[in-house]
Every structure is written in structure tokens, then in C-alpha cells.
Amino acid sequence: GDSVTQMEGPVTLSEEAFLTINCTYTATGYPSLFWYVQYPGEGLQLLLKATKADDKGSNKGFEATYRKETTSFHLEKGSVQVSDSAVYFCALSLMKTSYDKVIFGPGTSLSVIP
Amino acid sequence: DTGVSQNPRHKITKRGQNVTFRCDPISEHNRLYWYRQTLGQGPEFLTYFQNEAQLEKSRLLSDRFSAERPKGSFSTLEIQRTEQGDSAMYLCASSPGGRKGDRVTYEQYFGPGTRLTVT
């Protein structure tokens, strides 16, 4: 079935370190891919998205490239800040007959220390 | 309208009691989704409305769960005879779309969630 796998956390980095969070997916069909972020006590916010192979989504210094050949959508940021501490969810979306089916990964918790 | 809102934000109830949560989507969005999120996991789909019609339900949605969207605007999720296993964050999301022949995937906008604790 359709699924998303993420690297296990928690991940702890020092400020200004390079971040990579791996994400791979399995899907029947041609999904759109997303990264959502959840700050403590808040709902999910869309961080970035890509809708077709080789698309690069980017926002707030974060980037991810849709790699169809490796079924991956790894999240990267060159220099993390303390304010980036949150839980990051990789997700895929497939168009069904009447709605968009979204499947989330388990999330990766990131803590950035000064 | 600044986004999806949910009420209450927190609910503590005793096992066996009924609870009801409310979601107000972004006003022009005709699609509305409910998800459940347990600790350390990503959200899991529960049910979907297009306008007032409930078009999809997950197998996670047992008979004790019911959702409505009576006028195609706000939605309620009711859990009857709550169990400790119902303790979770319940998230609502909305999106545009739903026109016949639509072949575009629409971003879902999430509310802050209702955290349910069943004691």
C-alpha cells in the first residue's frame, strides 16, 4: 500500500549546522510530495511541496527535490536556527475519485541548540 | 478569515462520556478533512466532506464516531462512549477544489487541533 518512511529522530543539531531529514515513499500512482512542520502546541503548516519529478520545493531556507527514480524527497537546510526546532512530517498526496488522499510519515523531531 | 479554527483546544473527559469537537474551515473551502494524531505518529485520515456530503470514511472511524457538516460550512466530530484509546490530537483540515473533472492536487490547511484526554 501507499506509505511514507522518514528517518527516526530525535535529531539534535547545533545552530548553523547542516540539516538533512530523509524521506522515501511508496505509492500506486504519481503522488505530490510535501513537507509539513509542527511547532509545539500548534497544528501542521505546509513547509514546501513538489508536484512532479525533479521539481524542487523551497521555503524559509529549506529545500527538497522530488526524485522519482529513488522515490525520495529529502529535506535539507544549509544552516539551522533555534527557531527551526519542531517536528517535520513528510507526506504524499494522491488524487482519488473525489478527494486528495494524504499519507503522512511518522515525523522527525528536530532540536536545535544554541 | 485567518485560517482553520478548532474548538475546544483541549478536552479532558472520563471514560464512557460523549464528546463533540468543532471545526471551522477557511470560508471558501468546500473540502474538509478530519485526522487523528497519536503521540509520535503522523496524522491518520478519518473522514472527508465535500460541501455537506461525507464522501469517505476510514476504517479507523468506528461506530462510536460520527461526523457532520450540515450546511457545508463548519463540521463536528462526536465520539460516543469514549475509551482511553481515543486519547489523541484530532486535526481538521480544509482545502479548495471539488469541481467535476478537477485533476489538481490541492494543499490542505490544518487547524491547531483538539487534544483529547480520556481518563
Interface residues (C-beta under 8 A of the other chain):
Chain A: V4 S32 F34 Y36 G41 E42 G43 L44 Q45 L46 K49 T51 F89 A91 S93 L94 M95 K96 S98 Y99 D100 K101 V102 I103 F104 G105 P106 G107
Chain B: V4 Q6 R31 Y33 G40 Q41 G42 P43 E44 F45 Y48 Q50 L55 E56 L91 A93 S95 G97 G98 R103 T105 Y106 E107 Q108 Y109 F110 G111 P112 G113
